[in-house]
Amino acid sequence: MDIGFTDEQELLRETARRFLESECDARFVRQRMAEPAAVTDEFWRKLADQGWLGIVYPEEEGGSGLGLVDLVLLMEEMGRAVMPGPFLSTVLLGGATIAEAGSPAQRRQWLPQIAGGGAKAALAWTEPNLRWDAAGIALPVRETGAGFTLSGTKLFVGDAHLADILVVGGRTRDGSTMEDGISLFLVPNNAPGLEVALLPTIDETRKLCEVRLDNVILPAGALLGEIHQGWAPLSRVIARATVALAAEMCGGAQQVLDMTVAYAKIRVTFGKPIGSYQGVKHQAADMLVAIENAKSLTYYAAWAVDNGLAEAPLAISMAKAAASDMARQVAGTGIQLHGGIGMTWEHDLQLYFKRAKASEVAFGDATWHRERVAQLMRF
């Protein structure tokens, strides 16, 4: 593995940082937290103009055709800015599933719209059973002569209230394994019987929803990919999104460390900056070590996915487990070293702590991924 980045990748990182510093400052983030739509149409169009809404989609379908390593660099910068809105849910979940499993006609219909900023998507696969694996998909789907009927509830669906199209996972048969019998469907936001409700969340920059389907009738053409075989493409989408989320967590933690070090240099107690005290230095050093460890694992996971390595699933779970623990610990330590001001609403640290806590459990927390690592190691 080449641990360096290309000139083009470094340019992507620098461009993203400049753009987000200019267009997505803390005031903008706080404004969007207070609104049901955690993004403005203007900001979304600017993301499209940068080419980021189609960064990993094929060029022939309106995208940039870049890899997961490139996306990781972009997600790091988005994490530093606590960027609000449905980028993760639209680009890396809903849209990515269409790109992965859709027919040529389905991809042509939706991917250029998503990449151009004209449509948003969401992926509804988690349910009230709170499982992240294939066994968690239990929503029953009945085949009819004309298509399919879906009934059930999906929970913690990112930004479903903004989505023009939802990708819904359901169970079309009881197969010999939990992975067998899962199918994916395209459900328009105006489908009769579909209801979407916002959920209260700790991180108000990224909205989660409950999606209820009451005898939603879909035509045969709504099937995304092969019937009963939806878990394979869905698992690949979730895997890449997990790496991207780990990268975003690394970026947020890096910003917390930078803020904490800057504060430790100017906060004076007993006549000296608090950064001169050994206890503060050691905690900052621990933060740095944890961040760099999670970054290294995340970079390797992205590289392993891009290169199709057999150990990619192991690398992904290692990265997410490390990032989940690290983000929570770094955000908490940052608040502690800031003292009383770090606990206030006015200080931006609370934005990073809330994002860290929400991301810690998304796509499986550290415990879930450690168990997966153990299984993959075949103990």
N, C-alpha and C positions, 0 to 999 in steps of 0.2 A: 504493500500500500504506500503510495506517495502521500506523505503527511502535509505537503504543501498545497496551496491553492494556486490555480492559474491566474494570469493577469485579468482575464475576463471575470473570473469569480471574485477577485478582490475589487474589481470595478463595480460589480453588482452590489457587494457589501457597502462600499463607500457611497454609491448612489442611493441605496436604500436608507442609509443613515442620514444623509443630507435631506432627503425627501421627508422622512418621518420627523426629523427635528423641526422642519419648517411647517409641515402640514398636520402633525399629530402631537402637539405639545400637551402638557398636563391639563391645561384649561379645556382644550378640545375633548380630551378623554372624559373629564368630569361632566361636560355638557352632554355627551352622548350617554353616559351612565344614567342620566335622569330621563331619558327618552326610551320608549319601547323599541324603536329602531335605533340600534346602537351604531348607526352609520348615516351619513348624509348622502344624497344622490350625487352631490358634487364630489365628495371624497371618493366615492365608489368609482365614478368616472375617471378620476385621476389615477386610481389603482389600475384601471383598465388601460389607460394611456401609457402607463409604465410597462405594460405587458405582463403584469404579475398575476392577473386573474386567469391567465392561460399558460402559466410558466411551465407546467409539466405536461400540457396537452400537445398532441402532434401538431406540427406546423400546418399540415393540410386541413386541420380542423380549427384553425384560428389561434393555435397556441405557439409557444416558443420552442417546444421540444427539448427543454432542459431536463437534467436529471435530479435525483433526490439530493445529491450533495449541493447543487446550486440552490435548491429550495431550502435546505437547512441553513444556509447563510442568510437567506432572506428572512426566514422565520426567527433567527436570532435577533435580527434588527427589529422585527415587529415585537418581539418580546421585550426588548429594551424600552420600547415606546408604549408598552401595554396597549397595543393598537386594538381599538374596539371594532366590533362588527362581525359579519358572517364570513370572513375569509376562510377560516378553517372548515366551517360547515358547507360552504358553497363550492370552494375550489378543491379541497382535499378529501371531502367525504361525498356529498351528493354528486357533484360534477365528475369527480374521479371514478365513481362507480359506473356512471354512464360511459366514461371513456374506457373503462376496463371490461365491462360486460355488454355494452350496448351494441345493437346492430349498426351497420354503416348508416342507415337512415336515421336511427335514433341519435347517433353521435353527430351527424350533420345538422340535425334539428336543434340540438341543445348546446353542444360545446362552443360553437362560434358565438352564440348569444351570451353564454357565461363568460367567455374570454373577453368579449366586448363590453361587458358590464350591463347588458340588456336583460339578463335573467339571473335569478338566484336559485340555488338548490339546497336541499337538506337530505340527510340520510337518517332514516328511522329504523334502527335495528334493536336498540335496547328496550327492555320491557320492565314491568314492575318487579320481576324476579331478581333484578339487579345483577344479572350475569353478563359477562362480556364475551363469552365464547358461544359456540354454535348451539349449545344446549339452552341458551337464553332465548332463542327465537322460537316462540310457541304460538304466535298469532295464527289462527286457523284460516286457511284459504280454501274455498270450495270452487272446484271447476264446474262451469256450466257450459251449455252448448255454445254460447256466444262469447265466453270469456271466463272471468273469475270474480268471486265475491269475497271481500275481506272484512273481517269483524274482529275488533280487539283494541288494545291500548298499547301505544308506544310511549316510553317515558324518557326524559332527559334528551330530547331531540334538539340539537343546536339550531337556533334561529329558524325553526319551522314556520313561525308567524310571518317571516319575510319571504319565504320560498315560493317561487312560481311553480316549481315541480318538486315533489318529494319522491325519493327512492325508499320503498318500504320492503322490508324483509319479512316473509311469512313462511309457514310450513304447509307445503302442498301434499305431503304424504309422510307417514312414519317409516323412515328408512331403517336399514340395518345398523346405521351409525347416526349420531346426532348431526353430523355434517350432511348426510344424505337427506333429501326431502325439503331443503330450503330453496325458495325461489324469490326473485327480486321483481318488483313492479314499479312502474312509473305512475304516480298518482298526482294529477293536477290539483292545484290549491283550491279550485272551485268544485271539486267532485262532490256530488250529493252524498251526505252521510259523513263527510270529513269535518272534524272539529279540532281546532288548535287553541290551546290555552297557555299563556305564559306562566312559568313557575317562579316562585321566589328563589333567588340564588345569592350566594355569597359574593360572586364576581359579577357585578352589574354591567361590565363591559361586554360580556358574552352571554347572550340570553339562551335559556333552555325552556323547552316547551313539553307539554303533554299533548299527544296526538291521539285522538279517538276516532276509530273507524267503525261506523255502524252500517253494516251491509253495504259497503262501498262497492259498486259494480263497475268493473273495468273490462274493456274489450280485450280480445286476444293479443292485440298489438301492444298492450301495456306491459307485457312480459319482457323483462330485461335479461337477456342471456337465455340459457337453456333452463327448461323447467326441471326442478328438483336439484339442480346443480349450481345454485347461487352462492353457496358458502365459499367455494374456491376463489372466485373473483372478489367477493366481499372481504375475505380474510386478507387478500393482498392489499386492498385499499386501506383497511384498518391498520395493517402493518406499517405502510408508508406514512399514514397520518400519525401513528404513534411516534415514529422517529421525528417527524416535523414538530410535534408537540413537545418532545424532549428538547429539541433545539430552541424552541420558543422559551421554555423554562430556563435554559442556560442563559439566554440573552437577558431575561428579566433578572436573574440572579446576579449576572455581571453588572447590571445597572445598580442594583442594591449595593453591591460591594463598592463600586465607584462612588456612589453617594455617601456611603459610610466612611470611606477613607478621606474624602474631601471634608466631611464634617469633623472627623477626628483631628484634622490638622488645624482647625480654627476654633474648636470648642475648648476653652481654657478652664481648668480647675486647679486650685492651689498653685496658681502662677504658671502652669505649664499646659500645653495642648494635651488632650487626653490620649492622642496618638503616641505620645512619648512613653506611656506606661506599658509595661510588659504584658499585662493582662489583656489590654486592648489589642496590642500588636499580635498576640498569639491567636486571639479569636478571629482577627482579620485574616491571618495566615491560614487558619483552618477553613475559612470561607473560600479563599482562593484555591486551596488544594481540592476541596469538594467540587468547586465549579469546573476546574480543569479536568478532573477525573470524569465528570459527567460529559463534558464537551468531547473528550477523547473517545469515550464509548459511543456517543451519538454520531460523531464523524465516521467512526468505523462502521457503525450500523448502516449509515446512509451509503457508504462505499460498498459494503457487502451486498446491499439490495441492488444497487446500480449494476454490480458485476455478477449478480445471480449466484452468489456463493451459498453453499449448503448450510453454513453456520449462520446465515442471516437471521433466522428466527431467534436463535440464541442471543445474537448480538443486539437485536431489537429489545428483547426483554431485559437484558443487562442494562441497556441505556435508559430505558424507562424506569426501572427500579432505582438506579442511581440518581436520575433526575428528580424523581418524586421525593426521595429523602432529602436530596441536596436543596431543592428549591424551598421546601418548608423550613429547613434548618437555617439557610442563609437569610431568608426574609425575617425569620424570628430573631436571629442574632443582630441583623441590621437595626431592627426596632430597639432591641436591648441596648446597643451601643449608642443609639441616639438619645436614650433616656426618655424623659417625659414627653418631649416634642415628637418623638417617634410614634407615640400613641394617639396623636391628635388627628382629627379629620382633615385639618388644613395641610398636613404634611403628606407628600406623595407616597411615602413608604406603604401606607395602607393599601394603595392600589396594587402594589406588587405582592403584598402578603395575601390579599384576597385572590389574585390570579394564581399564585402559587398553590394555595389550598384547593382551589377548584381544579387546577390541572393535575394536582397530586393524585386524584382518584380517577380522572378521566382515562378511558381506555385501559383501566386496571391500575390499582395502586401498587406500591412497592411489594407488598406481601403477595399479591396475585402474581406479579411477574417473577418474584423469586421462586414461587412454586412452579411456574412454567419453566424457569431455568433448570430447576431440579429434574423435572420431567424430561426435558430435552437432553440433559446429561445422562439420562437412563440409569439412575440409581436403582 
